[in-house]
Amino acid sequence: MSDTPETQQKLIEGLLRPKAFPHPADDMEHLQTHISHVILAGDYAYKIKKPLDLGFLDFSTLERRRFCCDEELRLNRRLAPDLYLQVVPITGTPEEPKFGGEGVPLEYAVKMRRFPQSALLSHQQPSPEIIDRIARKAAEFHADIPSAGAESAFGTPQAVFFPMQQNFDQIRGLVDDPGELARLGRLEQWTRDTYARLEPLLARRKLEGHIRECHGDMHLGNIALIDGEIAIFDGIEFNPDLRWIDTLSEVAFFVMDLEQAGRDRLAWRFLDGYLTVSGDYEGLLLLDFYKVYRALVRAKVTAIRLAQGDLPAEEREAVMNEYSRYSTLAERYTQPRRKALIITCGVSGSGKSHLTGSLLEELPAIRVRSDVERKRLFDLPADADSRSALKAGIYTPEASRATYDRLRELSGLILDAGDTAIVDATFLRRAHRDPFRALAEDKGVPFVILDFEAGEETLRSRIRHRMSEARDPSEADLDVLASQLAEREPVAEDESGHICRTDTTVTDAYERLLDCCRSALG
């Protein structure tokens, strides 16, 4: 009945009346995206799919739209179970339709709980604590959802590349600005070249189970903070190829979205939190590849809006500027970044994790932590209590050697991905530090040692406080501290071209550390 935009528009007009709803419909509002109408009424929201066939989605028939409504309900209840209520038919006549009721359905809608637009993270400045919670939620979600079988077509290198090429083909038919078309050509060539280089890794990622039934559209506009709870909603239901993806593609979308919003520090904080939980540092080799793709997905959405006839003239310039912002961002991701290898040195409680947590956002950098990776080697979560005695359990000399070997391996991956690596460990022995200096020399990057210091009473106080909170991956107690103080080997001047010695008890410790790092990195 509403299989054309014109007939559906008539239906929408009929639904924008209080008597169309089976409940009070005060404070009514009509929103729309390039693929959906959303009617807000009273305590609920109703999402209606537009009768479109855009190639990457097919809502062209009522049967397809109902199927996609059912899929939307199933998929989004995974991350926002309290928001998604049911699929309801729209019955009556096109002139006087109503939600629910008896009779032949004219259309279908997904019924959701309504929340204020101010709850969207795109409408507010999310706090670092909220970003930490999203990072953990995303990592745990990715660990729990099913992965694609080796025999499936999802996530093959060809399946990964197809929507990327489709983006270029579709955008080229929607944009006529010569400068933008030239940029599009450069991005297409970079994507093709990068795909050729990464194809073996893409194939291996599938075999290792990284292709999973993800959300598919995780960005600030699809995350809300409702009564203190994080709801990630509006995942992709219309095309399984766009949700059965590498988990790092999903991560790349959220990182890209934070960066396009000018929230670069939060983007790097999210990445640090996600990798700490997931341990998927190898995925960093794909991050720029996927970020370019994700930026161009958003560019394509704006190009589609430009091509639709219902866009008011006064909005066209703003939408074109939005397109340009995304294409510029995509090109930025193709440029090399400054990189270095930075290690910490200091006993437990000296402030390494606290200060490098801020440093990684500012430089920016990717951090790996010995307390986390040591436990991962023993299949323990970061917040687990291993109940290991001093130099026993997961803290034997053999375990420590394996931990430093793993940290060096991860540092190499981070540098190969084009980023600065920060290694957060005690590094109390020169024998632990020297292999990292050799790695930096081999990779041709600056090597920096952050030497953290604090008085013994301050160290003991910090450790007692940390133990009382029981929230940190470190299990170091006062006996461990005493052992470290007795055995540490001070950093010698010949160990590094750049040593940043920092007294973490002074009020401007972080500013001094940051200045020293910036000087060391040029």
Secondary structure, DSSP 8 states (H G I E B T S, - for coil): ---SHHHHHHHHHHHSSGGGSSS---S-EEEE-SSEEEEEETTEEEEEE-S-B-SS-B--SHHHHHHHHHHHHHHHTTT-TTTEEEEEEEEE-SSSEEEB-SS--SEEEEEEE---GGGBGGGS---HHHHHHHHHHHHHHHHHS-B--TTSSTT-HHHHHHHHHHHHHHHHTT---HHHHHHHHHHHHHHHHHHHHHHHHHHHHHHTT-EEE--S--SGGGEEEETTEEEE-----S-GGGTEEEHHHHHHHHHHHHHHTT-HHHHHHHHHHHHHHH--GGGGGGHHHHHHHHHHHHHHHHHHHHHSTTS-HHHHHHHHHHHHHHHHHHHHTTS-----EEEEE--TTSSHHHHHHHHHHHTT-EEEEHHHHHHHHTT--TT------TTSGGGSHHHHHHHHHHHHHHHHHHHHTT--EEEES---SHHHHHHHHHHHHHHT--EEEEEEE--HHHHHHHHHHHHHHT-SS----HHHHHHHHHH-----GGG-SEEEEEETTSTTHHHHHHHHHHHHT-
